[in-house]
C-alpha cells in the first residue's frame, strides 16, 4: 500500500488580485491546519507484517498504523507505543492462517481485551509474559489471566463504569462498559444447526486442539452484561478511536462517554456475531449513530471456515447511506492502514 497523499488540490496562482485581511486569514488557517504529506514509500505503511513481530514503525511520528489480524484483533502503532487489541492468535488448524504465531510477537506495551471468550483472549497471557505488556480487561478477564499465572503487576482490572483512565506513553485509554452481542436464541440455534450440517467434522487432533484453546477463555454468562469492555483511545493530539470487540447493544455508559466527547475519528467495531445480515446491519447502524466516526474499520467478520465470512459490503452500503461522508476500509490480515492524525484529518491512500 502506498503512503497517503493530500486530497486537497494545489491552489492556483492568481495575478493582479489584492487579498483582504479575511482572505489572508483563511489562507493562513489553511496552511496551519493542512497535514503534511507522508514520506513516499514509508516501509511502516507498506509492509504486511506487524510491528510487534519486527516490521518497521512509520517514519512520521504522527502516523497511526493499524493492522487487522482476524476476528477482533488489531495492532495499533503510534509514536513509540504498540497496543494489541484482543489476543486470539493461535486459533487452530481449522482457521485461515494469520501469517504469524503468538510466539512471533516480540514487543507490546499493552493488550486491551474486550471480553473473556476464548476467541478474544486465548494468547493474552503468553504474549504478556514474553513482552512484559500490561493486559487490561474486565474482572472476568482478569480472573482468567490470574489462573494462567500471569504476574498480577501485569493485570489491570477495570469495570468500565467511569473514572478509569490509563496512560501508555502518548496514548490514553478509557475503559467503558459495553455489552456483548446476544442474538435471539432461536436464531443462534438455527444458525448452529445449519453450520454443523455443512461443516467438515473435526479430526481427533483438531478436536483436542480446540478443547485446549477453549480452556484459555471463559464461558461465564456474566460476560454479556458485566464482562464486555469498549475502549475509548485518545492520542496526544486529540485523535480519538473507539474500539469495540463485540456487536452488542449500546450501553448507557457508552452514551454518556459519547455525549462528553461528541464523536470519534476512527471506529474499530465488531459487526454483530450472528448469521443474519439484517441483524448485523441494524446493530452497525446503532454503533455508527452513537460513535459518529469519520473512518470505520470492521472486525469479527471472518470465521473458521472461509465460506462463513460475513460479507461487509452490505454493511458498508447501509452505513454510507446513513452517513455519506463516512470513509470505510476492510483490509486483509496484516495489511496496514495508515492515518496522518495531525489535526484529526486523514488521507486517501494512493491508488484507492
N, C-alpha and C positions, 0 to 999 in steps of 0.2 A: 504494500500500500504506500503510495506516495505521500510525502508530507503535505499538509494542507496549505492553501494559499488564500489570500483575502478574496472575498466575493465582491467587495466594492470596486467600482470602476475607477480608473485613474482620472482625476479632474482635468478637464480641458483647459488649455491656456486661453485667457481672454485678453484681447488687446484693446487699449483705449477705454478701459472701464474703471471708474472710481469705486472703491469699496467703501461702504458705510461702516460705521463702528459696529453695527449689528452684524453686518456681513463678516467682518473680521472676527467677531466673537464666535460666530458659527464655524468659521474655518479653523480657528484656534481650538475650539472644543472638539472638532472632528479629528484634528491631528493629535490632540491629547489622549482621546479615548479610543483611537484606532489601534487594534492589537498589531504587534509586529509580525512580519512574515516568518514562518517556520524556516529553519535552515533546510536546504534541499537534501533529500536522501538521508534524513536523520535515521540512523540504524535503530534507535529506540522506538521508532514508529513504523519500521519496515519488517522487522524480524518476527515470524510466527513462533515465538518462544518466550516463555515467561522470564521476567527479570529475576524472579526468585530462584530460577534454575540456571541463571548465568547469562541471560540476554542483556544487552546494554540498556541503560536508562536513557530517556530522552535528553538531548543536549540542552534544550530550552527548559530552564527550571520551572517555568510557568505552565509547562505542558503536563496534562494529566493523561497517563496511558492506561487504558482499560483493556483487559483481555478476559473474555468469557471462556470458562473451562468446563462446560457441561452443567446440567441441572441449574442450580442457583449459585454456582461457584464463579467468582470473579477475582482477578488480581488488579488492584489499583496501585499505581506508582505515581508519586508526586514528590518532587524535590528528593529528599533522601529517605523517604518513608515507603515501605511496602506493606500494604494491607491486603490480607486474604479474606474474602467474604465467603463463608461456608467452607467445608473441607470434606467433600465426597470425591475422592480422587482415585483410589484403588478400588474400582467399582465392581470388578468381577469380569470374567471372560465372556459373559453374555452381552456386555455393553460395548458400544463402539469405543475404540481406543482413543484416549485423550492425547496421546503422543508424549506423555511423561508419567512418572510414578511419584508417589509421595516422597520416596527416598531421594528423588532428584532435587527437591526443594532445599536450598542451602541457606536462605535468609528470608526473614519476615519479621516485621515489628509487632504486628497484631493480627489475630484471627477473630473476626466477628461472626458468631454463629447465630443464625436466625432462630432455629429451634432444634430440638434434640433428636428428631427422627434420624434413622441411620443414614438416609440418603442426603444428609446435610452436615454430618459431623464426624463420620467414622474415622477420619485421618487427622482430626484436630490435635489429639494428644500426641501422636507420633511426630507430627510436624513441629509442634511446640517444644517437645523435648529436644529435638535436633537444633532448632533455631533460637530457642530462648524466647519466642514470641509470647505475648500475653494473649490469652483466649478469653473473649468476652461472651457472656450468654446468660440466659435466664437461670433461676435456681435449679430447674430440672437438668439443664445442660451442665451446670457446674457440678451437680451431684454425679453425673455420668463421667465427667472428666476426673473427679477425685477417685472414682472406682477404677480408673485406668492409671492410677499412681502418678498423675501429673503434679508437679510441685505446686502447692497451694499459692505460692507467691506469683505463679503464672496464671492464676484463675481470677477473673474479675466477674463476680456475680452481680447482676443488675436486675431490676424489676421493670424498668421502663415506665414507671409511674410519676416521673418528674424529679428534678433536682440532681440528676446524674449526668456529669459531663466528663469525658475522658480526653486526654491530650496525647497525641503521638506526633511529636515534632510540630510540623506546620499543619497538622490535621486535627480537628476537633470532632469528637463523636458524641452524639446524644442518643442514648437508647430510648425507644418509645415502645410501649406495649402494643403489639398488633394482635392479629387473630389468624389462626390457621384456616386454610380453606376447608370447607365442610360441605361437599355436595350432598344432595338428598340421598338417603340410604338406598332407595330403590335404583337410583342412577348408578351409584357405586357398585351395587350387586350385579346389575345387568352388564355394566362395563367389564367387571371382573370375570363374569361368566363368558362373555364374548372373547376376552383376551385369552382365557385358558383354552378356548375351543380352537384357536389358531396358533397358539404358541408352541414352539418346539419343547418337548419335555426336557428338564434338566438331566444331565448325566449325573451319576453318583458323585463325581468330583465337583461338578458345578453346584449341586445341592449342598455339599459340605462347605464349599466356599461361601455360598450365600448365607448359610447359617452363621458362619464365623463373622462375616461382615455385619450382620444384623446385631450381633452381641455388642457392637461398639456404638450403638444408638439406643434410643428409648422409645417405647410404645405407650408411655404413660398418657392416659386420656386427658390429663390436665394440660397437655401441650396446646390444645386447641385454644383455650381461653386465657391460660396463665403463663404458657411457656414459649410464646412466639414474640420475638423482638424485631421491630423495624429499627433502622439506624439512620438518623439524620447526620450526614457527614458534611462538615463545613471546612473548606480550605482557608488558609490565612489571608487570601484576597477576597473572601466572601462568596466564592463559588460554592453552591450547595448541591448535594447529592442525596436522594432518598433511596435507600436500599431496603427491599422487602423480599424475603425468600419464599413467601407463600402467598397464594392468591385469595386470601380470606377477606372478609368484610372489613371496612374501615372502622377503627375504634374511636371512641371519644378522645382518647389520648392523642391519636394522630390528628384529629380535627383541631384540638387545642394547639398543638405544635404548629400546624399549618396556618392557623389564624394569627399566630405570632410572627411567623417569618414570611407569610404571603404566598411564596411559591419556591420551587427548586429549579435549578438549571438542568439537572440530569436525573432521570428516573431509571433505576435498575430494579425492575419489578417482575416477579414471577407471574406468569399467566396462570389462571386457575387450574389446579391439578384435577381435572375431570375429563370425561370423554366427550362432552358435548360442546361444540364450538359456540353455541348460543350462550351458555353459561360462562364460558371463558371470556367472551367479548363483553358481556354485561359487567363482569367484575372489573375488567381492564378499564372500562369507561368510568367506573366509580373511582378507581385509583387516579386516573387522569384528571378528573374533576376536582379531586382533593389536592393532589400534589402540584398540578399545573406546571409540569416540566417543559422546558424548551426542547429537550432531547430525550428520547425514550429508547432504552435497550431492553429487550425482553429476556426472561430467564425461565428455566424449568419447562422448556418446550421439547427437549429431547427425551429419549426413553431407551430402555434396554434393547428394544427391537427397533431397527431403523424404520420399519413400517408404521410404528406407533408415534412418531414425532408429530407434535401438534402444529398444524400449519399456522404460520404467523401472518401471512398476507391478509386474511380476512380481519384479523385483529387490527393490523396497521390501517387498513381501509376505514374501519369504524372510528379509530382514534383520530385520523386525519379529517374525517367528516365532522367530528366534534370540535377539533382544533386544527384548522388548515395550516397554521404556522408551525405545527409540530414537526420536528425532524426525527426520523426513526432509523435505527440501524439494527441489523441482525447479521452477526458475523459467524464465521466458522470457529471451531475450537482454536484458541491461542492467537487468533488474528487480531492485531491491535487496532483499537480506535483511539486516536489522539486528539485532544481538545486543548486549544490555547485558552487557558482560563482567565487571562488578564481581561479585566473589565467585564467579566461574565459573558463574553461573546465567543462564538465557536466558528469553526471553519468547515466549509465543504471540502472533503478530500478530493485531490486531483483525480480526474477520471471517473468520478461518481456523480 
